[in-house]
């Protein structure tokens, strides 16, 4: 009830041109986001800030890397990656869903996975 009242109150102060302008701006923003999004093709796996593995996400495969607490098992499927198993108390890394963007950080195992679009991409810093 409160939301309906609030929307009606806001709409009384706006004319039809304001609503059209907001709609046009939203459409432009959505188009920009849709057309500039690039899927990442590679996953870079780091241990103690050293690149230990570069994974092509177009190849469905399972990988194992040595982490600080033991083996970390990764699985690539449908151009996305997931940590399947890892040795830690809370298993936070294995709770991260399938992804090909952002960063996966496994602090207890000192493993970091980030993503790039090109085989030659490197992280500057």
C-alpha positions in Angstrom: 0.0 0.0 0.0 2.8 2.4 0.9 4.7 1.6 -2.3 1.6 2.2 -4.4 1.0 5.6 -2.7 4.6 6.6 -3.1 4.7 5.8 -6.8 1.4 7.7 -7.4 2.8 10.7 -5.5 6.0 10.7 -7.6 4.1 10.3 -10.8 1.9 13.4 -10.0 5.1 15.6 -10.0 6.4 14.1 -13.3 4.9 14.8 -16.7 4.9 12.4 -19.6 8.2 13.8 -21.0 10.0 13.1 -17.8 8.8 9.5 -17.9 9.9 9.2 -21.5 13.3 10.6 -20.7 13.8 8.2 -17.9 12.8 5.3 -20.2 15.1 6.4 -22.9 18.1 6.7 -20.5 17.4 3.2 -19.1 17.2 1.7 -22.6 20.5 3.4 -23.6 22.2 2.1 -20.4 21.0 -1.4 -21.0 22.2 -1.4 -24.6 25.6 -0.2 -23.6 25.9 -2.9 -21.0 24.7 -5.6 -23.3 27.0 -4.7 -26.3 30.1 -3.9 -24.3 30.1 -7.1 -22.3 32.8 -9.6 -23.3 33.0 -13.1 -22.1 36.4 -14.1 -20.6 38.2 -17.0 -22.4 40.9 -17.8 -19.9 41.2 -18.3 -16.1 44.5 -17.5 -14.5 45.3 -19.5 -11.4 47.8 -17.9 -8.9 49.5 -19.4 -5.9 51.3 -16.9 -3.6 50.9 -14.3 -6.3 52.7 -16.4 -8.9 50.9 -17.6 -12.0 50.8 -21.4 -11.9 48.2 -22.3 -14.4 46.4 -20.7 -17.4 43.2 -22.4 -18.2 41.3 -22.2 -21.5 37.6 -22.0 -20.5 36.5 -23.4 -23.9 37.8 -26.8 -23.0 35.7 -28.8 -20.5 38.3 -30.4 -18.2 39.2 -31.0 -14.5 42.3 -29.6 -12.9 44.2 -30.0 -9.6 46.5 -27.5 -8.2 48.5 -27.6 -4.9 47.3 -25.1 -2.4 48.8 -24.2 1.0 46.5 -26.7 2.8 46.3 -29.4 0.1 44.9 -30.1 -3.3 42.4 -27.6 -4.9 40.2 -29.3 -7.6 38.8 -27.1 -10.3 36.4 -28.0 -13.0 35.7 -26.2 -16.3 32.3 -26.6 -18.0 30.4 -24.5 -20.5 33.1 -21.7 -20.5 32.8 -21.4 -16.7 34.9 -22.6 -13.8 34.2 -23.8 -10.3 36.2 -24.9 -7.3 34.9 -28.4 -6.7 37.0 -29.4 -3.7 39.5 -27.7 -1.4 40.9 -28.2 2.0 39.8 -25.5 4.4 37.6 -25.2 7.5 34.7 -23.3 5.9 35.0 -24.4 2.3 34.1 -20.9 1.0 35.8 -21.3 -2.3 33.8 -24.4 -3.2 30.6 -22.5 -2.4 31.3 -20.0 -5.2 29.0 -20.8 -8.2 30.1 -21.4 -11.8 31.7 -18.2 -13.1 33.9 -16.6 -15.8 34.1 -13.2 -14.4 35.3 -11.5 -11.2 37.8 -13.1 -8.9 37.7 -16.3 -6.8 39.9 -16.1 -3.7 40.8 -19.1 -1.6 42.7 -17.5 1.3 43.4 -20.6 3.3 45.0 -22.2 0.3 46.6 -19.0 -1.1 44.9 -19.6 -4.4 43.5 -16.7 -6.5 41.7 -17.2 -9.8 41.0 -14.2 -12.1 39.9 -14.1 -15.7 41.1 -12.6 -19.0 39.9 -12.3 -22.6 43.2 -13.1 -24.2 45.9 -15.8 -23.8 48.5 -13.1 -23.5 46.7 -10.9 -21.0 48.7 -10.3 -17.8 47.9 -8.6 -14.5 49.8 -5.4 -14.0 50.5 -4.1 -10.6 
